[in-house]
Amino acid sequence: MDQTLYCEVIRADWSDMKTVMMAIRQAVFIDEQKVPEHLEWDGKDEEAMHFIAMNIDGEPIGTARLTAEGQISRLSVLQPFRGQGVGSELLRLIEQAARVASLEEIYLHAQTHAISFYEAAGFITNGGVFVEASIPHRMMIKDLR
C-alpha cells in the first residue's frame, strides 16, 4: 500500500501562480508524456479555476484545473510524489469547489492507465477509448446531485 504524503491543496489564481503551475505541467505532460506544447497550452487557463498541491515544506508538487462547464483537466503530480494521495486530494478539493459552484456533474478525459484512480474517486466511464495528444483516454463523469 502506498504511503500517504501530507499535502495541502489551495485554490490558485492563474495570473499569480502561472509560472509554478506551468512548470509542473511542463514536467509531467510536455517533458515526460511528450504532449506537444501547442496542445498543452490550449488558451483555457485564464478562465479556469486552478488548484495547487503543496508538500509539507510548501513546495508545489501538483496542479489541476476546473472549467466553468465542469471539466477537470491538467491534473498533474510530479513523479516523486505520485501514489501518495496527492491526486486524490486535488480531486477532493476540485469536487468541493464544483459543488460550491452548483455544478450538477463534473467530467474529465482520463488517460486509460489512470481509470482505476478516477473510479476510486467515484467517476464512471462514459463511451469508448479516444486518442488525445497520442495518448488513449476515456471520458469519465461524476454526478454531484
Number of C-alpha atoms within 10 A of each C-alpha: 5 8 8 12 14 14 24 18 22 15 17 18 15 19 9 9 13 14 10 17 24 15 16 23 22 19 16 20 19 17 12 12 13 14 17 13 13 9 12 16 12 8 10 12 17 12 12 20 20 25 24 27 26 18 16 11 8 10 13 20 25 29 29 25 26 26 18 13 13 22 18 24 17 21 22 24 24 17 13 8 16 16 16 16 17 27 23 15 16 26 21 14 16 24 21 13 15 23 15 9 11 12 16 13 16 22 21 21 22 23 17 16 11 11 18 13 15 20 14 10 13 12 19 18 18 12 9 9 16 14 12 13 14 11 15 15 20 22 19 20 22 19 12 13 8
